[in-house]
Amino acid sequence: MILVDTSVLIDWLKGKENLATLKFDKIVKTDSPFGISILSYQELLQGAKNNLEFEKLRSYFGTQKIFYLPDDLSFFDQASEMYRILRQSGKTIRSTIDVLIAMTSIHYNLALLHNDKDFQIIASEFEKLILFD
């Protein structure tokens, strides 16, 4: 299964064509299994321009497979450690949410489809993060 990041979903919803959105189009057209992080779900909804768009986003993405953050402090300990290791090696991740999405991908053993350089940086240090090619 594939975890699709917010960066891909936003571009896809805006009709942008790039490598990641073309891959996502293929996933959707072939009914390949995919899911989103609960964090991506929240990011998508908070970006809604109005109530109608909010309801459309909620209606569509609320029916998709959602991967929740584990109810376990060790998950967040590991995410904090990931961020700390990256920072100590001189690599800055712009978003805590990206670290949590990367950890979600690792935790559930999912390939991550993204369009965000932060995930490339994380994957360069953490081989357990599998990026969807």
QUIGIUR-V141161 format. One record per residue. N is the residue number from 1. SS is DSSP state (2 for helix, 1 for strand, 0 for the rest). D_LAST is the distance of its C-alpha to the last C-alpha in whole Angstrom. Layout:
[[N/SS/D_LAST] [N/SS/D_LAST]]
This chain:
[[1/0/13] [2/1/11] [3/1/12] [4/1/12] [5/0/14] [6/2/17] [7/2/15] [8/2/13] [9/2/16] [10/2/19] [11/2/17] [12/2/17] [13/2/21] [14/0/22] [15/0/21] [16/0/19] [17/0/16] [18/0/13] [19/2/10] [20/2/9] [21/2/12] [22/2/12] [23/2/9] [24/2/11] [25/2/14] [26/2/12] [27/2/12] [28/2/16] [29/2/17] [30/0/16] [31/0/17] [32/0/14] [33/0/15] [34/1/14] [35/1/16] [36/1/17] [37/1/19] [38/2/23] [39/2/22] [40/2/20] [41/2/23] [42/2/25] [43/2/24] [44/2/23] [45/2/27] [46/2/28] [47/0/27] [48/0/29] [49/0/32] [50/0/34] [51/2/35] [52/2/34] [53/2/31] [54/2/31] [55/2/32] [56/2/29] [57/2/26] [58/2/28] [59/2/29] [60/2/25] [61/2/23] [62/0/26] [63/0/25] [64/0/21] [65/1/21] [66/1/21] [67/1/21] [68/0/24] [69/0/24] [70/0/26] [71/0/30] [72/0/30] [73/2/31] [74/2/29] [75/2/26] [76/2/27] [77/2/29] [78/2/25] [79/2/24] [80/2/27] [81/2/26] [82/2/23] [83/2/24] [84/2/27] [85/2/25] [86/2/23] [87/2/26] [88/2/28] [89/0/26] [90/0/26] [91/0/23] [92/0/24] [93/0/21] [94/0/23] [95/0/23] [96/2/24] [97/2/22] [98/2/18] [99/2/20] [100/2/21] [101/2/17] [102/2/16] [103/2/18] [104/2/18] [105/2/15] [106/2/16] [107/2/19] [108/0/18] [109/0/15] [110/0/12] [111/1/9] [112/1/9] [113/1/8] [114/0/10] [115/0/12] [116/0/14] [117/2/14] [118/2/16] [119/2/13] [120/2/12] [121/2/16] [122/2/16] [123/2/13] [124/2/15] [125/2/18] [126/0/17] [127/0/15] [128/0/15] [129/0/12] [130/0/9] [131/1/6] [132/0/4] [133/0/0]]
